[in-house]
Amino acid sequence: MDTEVIVAGAGPTGLTAALELARRGIGVRLLDAAPAPFTGSRGKGLQPRSMELLDAVGGVTDRLVALGRTHLPVRRYGPDGVHDEPGRGREPTPDTPWPTSLLLPQWRTEQVLRERLAECGVVPEQGVRVDDLTADDHGVTVTTAVGPIRARYLVGADGGGSTVRRRLGIPFLGETREEMRMVVADVELEGLDREHWHQWGSPAPGAYSWVALCPLPASPTWQLQAGPLDDREPDEAVLAEIVGARGPRVRLRSVAWRSVWRLNVRMVADYRVGPVFLAGDAAHVHSPAGAQGMNTGIGDAVNLGWKLAAVLRGVDEALLDTYTAERLPIAAGVLGISTELSGGAMWARTAEQVRTTSQLDLSYRDGPLGSSDDGPGPRPGDRAPDAPVGDSTVFLRRREADWTVLTTDAGVEVPGATVVVAGEAAATTYALAPGEVLAIRPDGYVGTRGDADAVRAWLAPLTARRGTARVA
């Protein structure tokens, strides 16, 4: 083997997958077909659950929050005048430190992930495309311009046009609706304040009947979204016309990146073929409404990363079968909400839709590692919330090891896990009964709960058998 895992695609999904492996000491090569990192804002929002998932990866979320913004007010322009709306979102609480989506251009998110990955000794190999692959019972060999590379597993995170998916012959089920098109671009402009997300019109018949200009934090650029498109190529001249129509003092200065988006809603029926796995847009593509695509890909990567690392350190390979079982229903549900929002509610979301798109309510309770137990507190498969523990928090303690165990008994020991003694606040948040022990999975979901012996027995087959579960 040249390495233990090959990850194809260095977007947010691939970077997260490689980081989850590398920080656990797994050998990984991250290949990307592009000659240089992506520089556009195809995605511009990190949902609360994504921030929680990335927080365990050595404090990545702290770096992202320092660069991004929440609660950006909206300024709507319409026939009845201009209306300002306060930035949406809840305030932080002890169990949910990031309750509101973070506005940050995708390229900046990728930059932070690349920097963290470099700290773990891995640098993306730009300009190295996976041209073909051959899989067998012992691993997979990929063909690239720099020669063949052999690994035990391959993660295809190479986007909607995934070469890995195509070479596997996996159908990409769904539809593409050419009549629903819009232009997305990163532009520099003048004449508008950067303290509002400016929006005109709403999805309706007529060329460019709706336009949105969103200032991108940690950047001089704005994201432009406009549609429906007419028959013209949305080149710089057309974009200048769209921007200039916003007001007599509004003018386009330059275009950094642009793309035409079509409503393309598709997903695979299985995330795995032998030693090859699909993640992110390679497995499911979404409407941009609700900022679900990138965030669902990050969720895929975190779910798969700890499981691959565990198996490569001796855990039964059957654990990898839980990847599709847990993530496919999530992707199907997310596709539904993002498609619903693209049908006319892209900017006018209900409180319930905002909560759904936050992904805080996503659960694996119905999956193979979950439970139908309906007792108090978060149950197996549910999100594990934050809570104060001494002078720290559950989330901060989770950075120290893969498996975290909460208990009110300071004498409890659980091999393969970091034991955290829960004070009154954490015990209340998790509804821990006297003598009850709760295990939190490496991806921040409740694994099991019960007495100490039951938790030890449940956890034993899932912890590393050889080497150490090093977490950097």
Stockholm file with secondary structure:
# STOCKHOLM 1.0

chainA/1-472         MDTEVIVAGAGPTGLTAALELARRGIGVRLLDAAPAPFTGSRGKGLQPRSMELLDAVGGVTDRLVALGRTHLPVRRYGPDGVHDEPGRGREPTPDTPWPTSLLLPQWRTEQVLRERLAECGVVPEQGVRVDDLTADDHGVTVTTAVGPIRARYLVGADGGGSTVRRRLGIPFLGETREEMRMVVADVELEGLDREHWHQWGSPAPGAYSWVALCPLPASPTWQLQAGPLDDREPDEAVLAEIVGARGPRVRLRSVAWRSVWRLNVRMVADYRVGPVFLAGDAAHVHSPAGAQGMNTGIGDAVNLGWKLAAVLRGVDEALLDTYTAERLPIAAGVLGISTELSGGAMWARTAEQVRTTSQLDLSYRDGPLGSSDDGPGPRPGDRAPDAPVGDSTVFLRRREADWTVLTTDAGVEVPGATVVVAGEAAATTYALAPGEVLAIRPDGYVGTRGDADAVRAWLAPLTARRGTARVA
#=GR chainA/1-472 SS CCEEEEEECCSHHHHHHHHHHHTTTCCEEEEESSSSCCCSCSCCEECHHHHHHHHTTTSHHHHHHHHCBCCCCEEEEETTEEEEECCCCCCCBTTBSCCSCEECCHHHHHHHHHHHHHHTTCCCEETCCCCEEEEETTEEEEECTTCCEEEEEEEECCCTTCHHHHHHTCCCEEEEEEEEEEEEEEEEEESSCTTSEEEESCSCSSTTCEEEEEECTTSSCEEEEEESCCSSCCCHHHHHHHHHTTCTTCEEEEEEEEEEEEEEEEECSCSEETTEEECGGGTEECCSTTSCHHHHHHHHHHHHHHHHHHHHTTSCGGGGHHHHHHHHHHHHHHHHHHHHHHTTCSSCCCHHHHHHHTTTTCCCTTSTTCCCCCCSSCCTTSBCCCCEETTEEHHHHHTTCSEEEEESCTTCCCTTEEEEECCHHHHHHTTCCTTCEEEECTTSBEEEEECHHHHHHHHGGGSCSSSCCCCC
#=GC SS_cons         CCEEEEEECCSHHHHHHHHHHHTTTCCEEEEESSSSCCCSCSCCEECHHHHHHHHTTTSHHHHHHHHCBCCCCEEEEETTEEEEECCCCCCCBTTBSCCSCEECCHHHHHHHHHHHHHHTTCCCEETCCCCEEEEETTEEEEECTTCCEEEEEEEECCCTTCHHHHHHTCCCEEEEEEEEEEEEEEEEEESSCTTSEEEESCSCSSTTCEEEEEECTTSSCEEEEEESCCSSCCCHHHHHHHHHTTCTTCEEEEEEEEEEEEEEEEECSCSEETTEEECGGGTEECCSTTSCHHHHHHHHHHHHHHHHHHHHTTSCGGGGHHHHHHHHHHHHHHHHHHHHHHTTCSSCCCHHHHHHHTTTTCCCTTSTTCCCCCCSSCCTTSBCCCCEETTEEHHHHHTTCSEEEEESCTTCCCTTEEEEECCHHHHHHTTCCTTCEEEECTTSBEEEEECHHHHHHHHGGGSCSSSCCCCC
//
